[in-house]
Amino acid sequence: MIDISAVKHSQKKHPNMTETDFCLIPMIIAAADEITKGKYPETVVYRKTLEKEYYYVECTRTGRKRLAMKTFYKTKIGG
C-alpha cells in the first residue's frame, strides 16, 4: 500500500526521486535483487539495481495485516 504521506516523505527526504522512479515500485517489489529485514522493527527493504540502486522500504501496519510504504530512495551503484 502506498499512501500520499509516504510519497511526500520520500520526496522531502530524497528530492532526487522522480515520478518515473515511483512507477518502478511494482517492478522493484516483484523482481528485487535482494529482500532484507529493515533497520527498524517490522520493516522490509527491497533493493533493485538498474541505472541506480533503488531501495523501497515497507513497514507493517499494526492491526491492518498489510505492508505499507515507509520510504523510497536511490543511490549511485555501489554507493
C-alpha positions in Angstrom: 0.0 0.0 0.0 1.3 3.4 -0.9 -0.3 6.5 0.6 0.3 10.1 -0.1 2.1 10.8 3.2 4.7 8.2 2.4 5.2 9.7 -1.1 5.6 13.2 0.4 8.1 11.9 2.9 10.2 10.3 0.2 10.1 13.5 -1.9 11.0 15.6 1.1 13.9 13.4 2.3 15.1 12.3 -1.1 14.4 15.1 -3.6 16.1 13.3 -6.5 13.2 10.9 -6.8 11.1 11.4 -9.9 7.6 10.3 -11.0 9.3 7.8 -13.2 11.1 6.3 -10.2 7.9 5.9 -8.3 6.4 4.0 -11.3 9.2 1.4 -10.8 8.0 0.4 -7.4 5.9 -2.6 -8.5 8.8 -4.0 -10.5 11.2 -3.4 -7.6 9.0 -5.4 -5.3 8.3 -8.2 -7.9 11.9 -8.6 -9.1 14.1 -7.4 -6.2 17.7 -8.3 -6.3 17.7 -8.6 -2.5 15.0 -8.5 0.2 16.2 -7.9 3.8 14.9 -7.1 7.2 15.0 -3.4 7.7 16.9 -1.3 10.2 13.8 -0.6 12.2 11.4 -3.3 13.7 8.8 -4.6 11.3 10.4 -3.1 8.2 11.4 -4.9 4.9 13.8 -3.5 2.4 13.7 -4.3 -1.3 16.8 -3.5 -3.3 17.0 -3.4 -7.1 19.9 -2.3 -9.2 19.0 -0.6 -12.5 20.9 2.6 -13.6 21.0 3.3 -9.9 20.4 1.2 -6.7 16.8 1.6 -5.6 15.6 0.9 -2.1 12.0 0.6 -1.3 11.1 0.2 2.4 7.8 -1.1 3.7 6.6 -1.5 7.3 3.8 -3.5 8.8 0.7 -1.6 9.8 -0.4 -2.8 13.2 -3.9 -4.3 13.0 -4.2 -4.0 9.3 -2.3 -7.1 8.3 -0.6 -5.5 5.4 2.6 -3.8 4.4 2.8 -0.1 3.6 5.4 2.1 2.1 7.7 3.8 4.6 10.3 5.4 2.2 11.8 5.1 -1.2 15.2 6.3 -2.4 18.0 5.7 -4.8 21.8 5.8 -4.7 24.7 5.5 -7.1 25.6 1.9 -7.8 27.9 0.8 -5.1 27.3 3.9 -3.1 
